[in-house]
Amino acid sequence: MTRNCPECGDKIIGREDKKFCSDACRNAFNNKINKDSNNFMRNINNKLRKNYRILSELNVEGKTKTTKSKLTSKGFDFEYFTNLLLTKNGNTYYFVYEQGYMPLENDYYILVRKDIS
């Protein structure tokens, strides 16, 4: 039985369960499948990535305090986050993946990181 690579169409040589002729074809195929489908989605994902980088850069220790002006000067966009955490005390933490923040008084923010291990 001859099998062909789903990316380039070349004949697959090797193990019976091999699906692609090379790593390059496997990567190209998966990149096509996983790419953002439109500009709207791509722009949102870029904003989330930027927010994540900013929080990670400022919150090296896992918990710290910063100002709103420091976040905005680095380009942080408060409208984009991945999830909320409502505490028993009534506090709301905004998270970008495992990096989170909560507004405090006087334009200060507490930055936290969830333990994901």
TIDRENDREN-855565 format. One record per atom (N, C-alpha, C): x, y, z. Coordinates in pm, 1 decimal. Example, Ala and Ser with C-alpha at 12.3 -4.5 7.8 and 13.67 -1.06 7.14 Angstrom:
REM residues 2
+----------+----------+----------+
!       c1 !       c2 !       c3 !
+----------+----------+----------+
!   1319.0 !   -569.0 !    780.0 !
!   1230.0 !   -450.0 !    780.0 !
!   1320.0 !   -330.0 !    780.0 !
!   1285.0 !   -225.0 !    708.0 !
!   1367.0 !   -106.0 !    714.0 !
!   1290.0 !      3.0 !    787.0 !
+----------+----------+----------+
REM end
This chain:
REM residues 117
+----------+----------+----------+
!       c1 !       c2 !       c3 !
+----------+----------+----------+
!     83.1 !   -117.4 !      0.0 !
!      0.0 !      0.0 !      0.0 !
!     88.2 !    124.7 !      0.0 !
!     69.4 !    212.6 !    -95.3 !
!    147.4 !    335.8 !   -104.4 !
!     75.0 !    446.3 !    -29.5 !
!    150.6 !    513.8 !     54.8 !
!     94.0 !    626.9 !    130.1 !
!    163.0 !    754.1 !     83.8 !
!     83.7 !    860.5 !     76.8 !
!    137.6 !    989.5 !     33.9 !
!    126.7 !   1091.4 !    145.8 !
!    221.0 !   1182.1 !    147.7 !
!    226.0 !   1289.2 !    247.3 !
!    107.1 !   1384.2 !    226.0 !
!     30.2 !   1414.7 !    331.8 !
!    -84.0 !   1504.8 !    315.4 !
!    -43.9 !   1649.2 !    286.0 !
!     82.2 !   1683.7 !    306.9 !
!    127.2 !   1820.6 !    281.8 !
!    178.3 !   1837.5 !    139.5 !
!    271.3 !   1753.2 !     96.3 !
!    334.1 !   1773.4 !    -35.6 !
!    294.9 !   1667.2 !   -138.9 !
!    238.0 !   1555.5 !    -93.4 !
!    196.0 !   1450.3 !   -185.6 !
!    303.2 !   1348.5 !   -218.4 !
!    425.5 !   1368.1 !   -167.0 !
!    532.9 !   1271.2 !   -192.8 !
!    503.8 !   1138.0 !   -124.3 !
!    568.7 !   1032.9 !   -175.0 !
!    554.4 !    899.5 !   -118.3 !
!    620.3 !    897.3 !     20.0 !
!    552.7 !    832.2 !    115.4 !
!    606.2 !    820.4 !    251.3 !
!    684.0 !    690.7 !    262.2 !
!    808.2 !    704.9 !    305.4 !
!    895.4 !    588.7 !    324.0 !
!    926.8 !    579.4 !    472.7 !
!    913.6 !    457.1 !    528.2 !
!    945.6 !    440.9 !    669.5 !
!    840.8 !    359.6 !    741.7 !
!    825.7 !    391.0 !    869.1 !
!    733.1 !    315.4 !    953.9 !
!    591.4 !    316.9 !    898.2 !
!    517.7 !    215.5 !    934.8 !
!    380.7 !    199.7 !    886.5 !
!    288.6 !    310.8 !    936.3 !
!    315.0 !    362.4 !   1057.4 !
!    227.7 !    465.6 !   1114.7 !
!    275.0 !    608.6 !   1084.5 !
!    378.0 !    621.3 !   1005.4 !
!    430.2 !    753.8 !    969.4 !
!    328.7 !    825.7 !    881.0 !
!    302.3 !    954.4 !    910.5 !
!    198.9 !   1028.0 !    838.2 !
!    254.6 !   1130.4 !    739.7 !
!    377.3 !   1174.4 !    759.9 !
!    437.5 !   1277.8 !    675.2 !
!    573.3 !   1230.6 !    625.1 !
!    616.0 !   1286.7 !    513.0 !
!    743.9 !   1244.7 !    455.2 !
!    862.4 !   1306.4 !    529.8 !
!    840.8 !   1419.8 !    598.4 !
!    951.3 !   1485.8 !    668.8 !
!    896.6 !   1571.1 !    783.3 !
!    986.6 !   1613.7 !    871.2 !
!    948.0 !   1704.2 !    979.7 !
!    900.5 !   1837.8 !    924.1 !
!    961.2 !   1883.4 !    816.3 !
!    921.5 !   2011.1 !    755.8 !
!    776.6 !   2005.7 !    708.1 !
!    737.3 !   1896.3 !    645.4 !
!    598.6 !   1881.4 !    599.3 !
!    502.5 !   1870.9 !    717.9 !
!    542.5 !   1797.7 !    820.1 !
!    457.7 !   1785.8 !    939.6 !
!    436.5 !   1923.4 !   1002.3 !
!    544.2 !   2001.3 !   1015.5 !
!    533.5 !   2135.3 !   1073.3 !
!    447.6 !   2227.4 !    987.0 !
!    468.7 !   2225.7 !    857.7 !
!    391.4 !   2311.3 !    766.2 !
!    243.5 !   2276.2 !    772.2 !
!    212.3 !   2148.5 !    773.4 !
!     73.3 !   2103.0 !    780.3 !
!      6.7 !   2150.3 !    909.9 !
!     74.1 !   2128.7 !   1023.7 !
!     17.3 !   2167.8 !   1152.6 !
!      8.7 !   2318.9 !   1168.2 !
!    104.5 !   2392.3 !   1113.4 !
!     98.6 !   2538.6 !   1118.4 !
!    -22.1 !   2590.5 !   1041.8 !
!    -52.8 !   2529.4 !    928.4 !
!   -170.3 !   2570.6 !    850.8 !
!   -298.7 !   2546.3 !    928.1 !
!   -306.3 !   2432.4 !    993.8 !
!   -426.0 !   2397.9 !   1069.8 !
!   -444.3 !   2490.5 !   1189.7 !
!   -335.1 !   2524.8 !   1256.2 !
!   -342.9 !   2599.6 !   1381.4 !
!   -331.2 !   2750.4 !   1366.7 !
!   -319.1 !   2801.1 !   1245.5 !
!   -303.8 !   2946.2 !   1230.0 !
!   -435.5 !   3015.4 !   1262.5 !
!   -424.2 !   3141.5 !   1301.5 !
!   -543.9 !   3220.7 !   1330.5 !
!   -623.1 !   3236.4 !   1202.3 !
!   -753.4 !   3216.5 !   1212.3 !
!   -835.6 !   3210.5 !   1092.1 !
!   -866.5 !   3346.5 !   1030.8 !
!   -857.4 !   3455.1 !   1108.2 !
!   -886.0 !   3585.8 !   1050.8 !
!   -812.9 !   3695.5 !   1127.3 !
!   -815.8 !   3816.9 !   1074.4 !
!   -743.1 !   3928.6 !   1135.5 !
!   -795.7 !   3962.4 !   1274.4 !
!   -926.3 !   3956.4 !   1293.9 !
!   -983.8 !   3987.5 !   1424.4 !
!   -925.4 !   3896.8 !   1532.5 !
!   -924.6 !   3767.5 !   1503.5 !
!   -871.3 !   3669.0 !   1597.3 !
!   -720.6 !   3689.7 !   1618.3 !
!   -648.9 !   3714.3 !   1512.1 !
!   -504.3 !   3736.4 !   1519.7 !
!   -472.9 !   3858.9 !   1605.2 !
!   -549.9 !   3967.6 !   1587.8 !
!   -526.2 !   4089.6 !   1665.1 !
!   -551.9 !   4067.5 !   1814.1 !
!   -656.9 !   3995.0 !   1847.3 !
!   -685.7 !   3966.4 !   1988.4 !
!   -575.3 !   3880.3 !   2048.5 !
!   -533.7 !   3777.3 !   1976.7 !
!   -425.9 !   3691.2 !   2027.0 !
!   -296.3 !   3769.2 !   2045.4 !
!   -267.9 !   3862.9 !   1955.6 !
!   -148.0 !   3946.6 !   1970.2 !
!   -157.4 !   4034.2 !   2094.6 !
!   -275.0 !   4090.1 !   2122.7 !
!   -292.4 !   4172.7 !   2242.5 !
!   -277.9 !   4089.0 !   2368.8 !
!   -333.0 !   3968.3 !   2368.3 !
!   -317.6 !   3879.2 !   2483.5 !
!   -171.2 !   3842.1 !   2505.7 !
!    -99.6 !   3811.6 !   2397.8 !
!     43.0 !   3779.1 !   2409.4 !
!    121.9 !   3897.0 !   2465.9 !
!     90.8 !   4018.4 !   2417.6 !
!    160.4 !   4138.1 !   2466.0 !
!    131.5 !   4159.9 !   2614.4 !
!      5.3 !   4150.0 !   2654.8 !
!    -29.3 !   4163.0 !   2796.5 !
!     42.3 !   4058.7 !   2880.8 !
!     48.9 !   3936.2 !   2831.1 !
!    116.7 !   3828.5 !   2903.3 !
!    265.5 !   3859.0 !   2921.0 !
!    330.0 !   3905.9 !   2812.8 !
!    473.2 !   3940.3 !   2821.7 !
!    496.7 !   4050.8 !   2923.9 !
!    411.1 !   4152.0 !   2924.4 !
!    427.0 !   4263.6 !   3017.9 !
!    411.6 !   4215.5 !   3161.6 !
!    307.8 !   4137.7 !   3189.8 !
!    287.5 !   4086.1 !   3325.1 !
!    403.2 !   3996.5 !   3367.9 !
!    450.2 !   3911.8 !   3278.1 !
!    562.1 !   3821.5 !   3310.3 !
!    689.9 !   3899.2 !   3338.5 !
!    712.7 !   4004.2 !   3262.5 !
!    832.8 !   4087.2 !   3280.2 !
!    830.0 !   4160.9 !   3414.0 !
!    714.2 !   4210.8 !   3452.6 !
!    703.2 !   4286.9 !   3577.1 !
!    687.9 !   4198.7 !   3701.0 !
!    641.5 !   4076.5 !   3683.3 !
!    612.1 !   3987.9 !   3795.2 !
!    705.5 !   3867.3 !   3796.9 !
!    831.8 !   3893.0 !   3814.0 !
!    932.9 !   3786.5 !   3811.2 !
!    923.2 !   3697.7 !   3935.3 !
!    892.8 !   3756.6 !   4049.8 !
!    891.9 !   3683.0 !   4176.3 !
!    763.4 !   3603.8 !   4201.3 !
!    658.0 !   3629.1 !   4123.1 !
!    531.9 !   3558.7 !   4144.9 !
!    428.2 !   3642.1 !   4216.5 !
!    471.3 !   3750.1 !   4281.6 !
!    378.1 !   3842.5 !   4345.9 !
!    451.5 !   3975.3 !   4364.6 !
!    392.3 !   4081.1 !   4310.8 !
!    454.3 !   4212.8 !   4322.5 !
!    348.7 !   4320.3 !   4306.6 !
!    390.3 !   4443.7 !   4323.6 !
!    300.4 !   4557.8 !   4313.3 !
!    356.1 !   4652.6 !   4207.8 !
!    267.2 !   4714.3 !   4130.4 !
!    309.8 !   4810.2 !   4028.9 !
!    201.6 !   4916.2 !   4013.4 !
!    227.9 !   5012.7 !   3927.0 !
!    131.6 !   5120.0 !   3904.8 !
!     63.8 !   5105.1 !   3769.2 !
!    -51.6 !   5167.0 !   3757.3 !
!   -123.6 !   5166.1 !   3630.5 !
!    -41.6 !   5234.7 !   3522.1 !
!     26.0 !   5344.1 !   3558.3 !
!    104.9 !   5417.4 !   3458.6 !
!    220.8 !   5332.7 !   3405.1 !
!    278.9 !   5249.3 !   3489.1 !
!    387.4 !   5161.3 !   3443.0 !
!    333.6 !   5057.8 !   3344.2 !
!    217.4 !   5001.5 !   3375.2 !
!    156.1 !   4904.1 !   3285.3 !
!    119.3 !   4968.7 !   3151.3 !
!     53.7 !   5082.7 !   3156.5 !
!     10.9 !   5148.0 !   3031.3 !
!    129.3 !   5198.9 !   2950.4 !
!    236.2 !   5242.5 !   3016.5 !
!    353.8 !   5289.7 !   2942.1 !
!    419.5 !   5176.9 !   2862.9 !
!    402.6 !   5054.4 !   2908.0 !
!    457.3 !   4938.9 !   2835.7 !
!    360.7 !   4887.0 !   2729.4 !
!    238.8 !   4946.9 !   2723.4 !
!    142.1 !   4907.6 !   2621.6 !
!     37.3 !   4808.3 !   2668.2 !
!     22.4 !   4791.0 !   2799.4 !
!    -75.0 !   4696.7 !   2852.2 !
!   -215.4 !   4744.2 !   2818.9 !
!   -301.8 !   4653.3 !   2774.6 !
!   -440.1 !   4685.1 !   2739.9 !
!   -532.6 !   4613.0 !   2838.5 !
!   -596.2 !   4688.9 !   2927.2 !
!   -678.2 !   4632.3 !   3034.2 !
!   -806.2 !   4565.7 !   2984.7 !
!   -840.2 !   4583.9 !   2859.7 !
!   -962.3 !   4522.7 !   2805.5 !
!   -943.3 !   4376.4 !   2766.5 !
!   -818.1 !   4329.1 !   2761.2 !
!   -792.2 !   4193.3 !   2712.3 !
!   -731.4 !   4106.9 !   2821.7 !
!   -806.4 !   4004.6 !   2861.6 !
!   -762.5 !   3906.2 !   2960.1 !
!   -832.4 !   3775.4 !   2927.5 !
!   -784.4 !   3665.9 !   2985.4 !
!   -840.4 !   3534.9 !   2950.4 !
!   -945.5 !   3485.6 !   3047.8 !
!   -935.7 !   3523.1 !   3175.2 !
!  -1035.2 !   3478.1 !   3271.5 !
!  -1034.0 !   3564.4 !   3396.9 !
!  -1138.3 !   3550.5 !   3477.1 !
!  -1153.3 !   3623.0 !   3603.3 !
!  -1150.7 !   3524.5 !   3718.7 !
!  -1104.0 !   3572.9 !   3833.7 !
!  -1112.0 !   3494.2 !   3956.8 !
!  -1179.0 !   3582.1 !   4061.4 !
!  -1294.5 !   3539.3 !   4108.6 !
!  -1366.0 !   3611.3 !   4213.6 !
!  -1335.5 !   3541.7 !   4346.0 !
!  -1280.1 !   3615.9 !   4441.6 !
!  -1243.4 !   3556.6 !   4570.8 !
!  -1360.6 !   3562.1 !   4667.9 !
!  -1348.0 !   3489.4 !   4777.8 !
!  -1451.4 !   3489.7 !   4882.0 !
!  -1467.9 !   3628.8 !   4942.4 !
!  -1359.9 !   3706.9 !   4940.9 !
!  -1363.2 !   3842.8 !   4997.3 !
!  -1431.7 !   3941.7 !   4904.2 !
!  -1465.9 !   3900.0 !   4783.6 !
!  -1529.2 !   3990.1 !   4687.5 !
!  -1430.7 !   4058.8 !   4594.1 !
!  -1303.9 !   4019.7 !   4601.1 !
!  -1202.7 !   4076.6 !   4510.6 !
!  -1210.4 !   4008.9 !   4374.7 !
!  -1175.9 !   4084.0 !   4270.3 !
!  -1173.5 !   4029.3 !   4134.8 !
!  -1031.9 !   4038.2 !   4079.8 !
!   -975.0 !   3922.9 !   4046.7 !
!   -845.1 !   3916.5 !   3980.2 !
!   -869.5 !   3891.5 !   3831.6 !
!   -796.9 !   3962.0 !   3748.4 !
!   -801.8 !   3944.1 !   3603.8 !
!   -677.2 !   3866.9 !   3564.4 !
!   -694.8 !   3761.4 !   3484.0 !
!   -581.6 !   3678.2 !   3445.9 !
!   -560.8 !   3677.8 !   3295.2 !
!   -434.2 !   3674.7 !   3257.6 !
!   -391.3 !   3645.2 !   3121.6 !
!   -313.0 !   3514.7 !   3136.2 !
!   -382.4 !   3405.1 !   3111.4 !
!   -331.9 !   3271.0 !   3138.8 !
!   -301.3 !   3260.3 !   3288.2 !
!   -178.1 !   3232.8 !   3329.5 !
!   -152.5 !   3219.7 !   3473.5 !
!   -105.1 !   3348.9 !   3538.5 !
!    -83.6 !   3453.6 !   3461.0 !
!    -42.3 !   3583.9 !   3514.6 !
!   -165.6 !   3668.0 !   3544.2 !
!   -177.8 !   3716.3 !   3668.2 !
!   -296.8 !   3790.0 !   3706.0 !
!   -265.8 !   3925.2 !   3766.5 !
!   -369.8 !   4007.0 !   3775.4 !
!   -356.8 !   4138.5 !   3838.9 !
!   -490.1 !   4176.5 !   3901.3 !
!   -480.2 !   4262.2 !   4003.2 !
!   -600.4 !   4313.9 !   4068.5 !
!   -577.0 !   4461.0 !   4099.4 !
!   -674.9 !   4544.6 !   4063.7 !
!   -659.9 !   4687.0 !   4095.5 !
!   -666.4 !   4711.8 !   4246.2 !
!   -580.8 !   4800.9 !   4293.1 !
!   -580.8 !   4843.5 !   4432.9 !
!   -614.9 !   4992.5 !   4437.0 !
!   -600.5 !   5053.0 !   4550.2 !
!   -626.3 !   5196.6 !   4562.6 !
!   -513.9 !   5278.0 !   4500.2 !
!   -545.7 !   5402.4 !   4464.8 !
!   -448.0 !   5499.6 !   4413.9 !
!   -375.4 !   5452.4 !   4288.7 !
!   -445.4 !   5386.6 !   4198.0 !
!   -389.6 !   5339.5 !   4071.0 !
!   -272.9 !   5241.6 !   4086.3 !
!   -271.5 !   5166.2 !   4194.1 !
!   -175.2 !   5058.3 !   4210.8 !
!   -241.4 !   4927.1 !   4172.2 !
!   -158.6 !   4831.1 !   4133.3 !
!   -205.8 !   4697.3 !   4097.6 !
!   -118.3 !   4594.5 !   4165.6 !
!   -180.3 !   4488.0 !   4214.6 !
!   -106.7 !   4372.5 !   4264.0 !
!    -96.7 !   4273.3 !   4149.7 !
!     21.4 !   4224.4 !   4122.5 !
!     43.8 !   4123.6 !   4018.4 !
!     69.6 !   3990.2 !   4087.3 !
!      4.6 !   3884.7 !   4039.6 !
!     19.4 !   3751.8 !   4096.7 !
!     37.5 !   3650.1 !   3984.5 !
!     87.7 !   3534.3 !   4022.1 !
!    100.0 !   3424.7 !   3925.2 !
!     41.8 !   3299.7 !   3988.2 !
!    -48.4 !   3233.0 !   3914.5 !
!   -105.7 !   3105.6 !   3961.3 !
!      1.9 !   2999.2 !   3953.7 !
!      1.8 !   2911.4 !   4048.4 !
!     91.4 !   2794.9 !   4043.6 !
!     26.8 !   2692.9 !   3951.7 !
!     90.6 !   2665.8 !   3838.6 !
!     31.3 !   2575.1 !   3739.7 !
!     93.8 !   2436.3 !   3738.8 !
!    172.9 !   2407.3 !   3839.4 !
!    238.3 !   2275.9 !   3839.8 !
!    150.2 !   2167.2 !   3892.4 !
+----------+----------+----------+
REM end
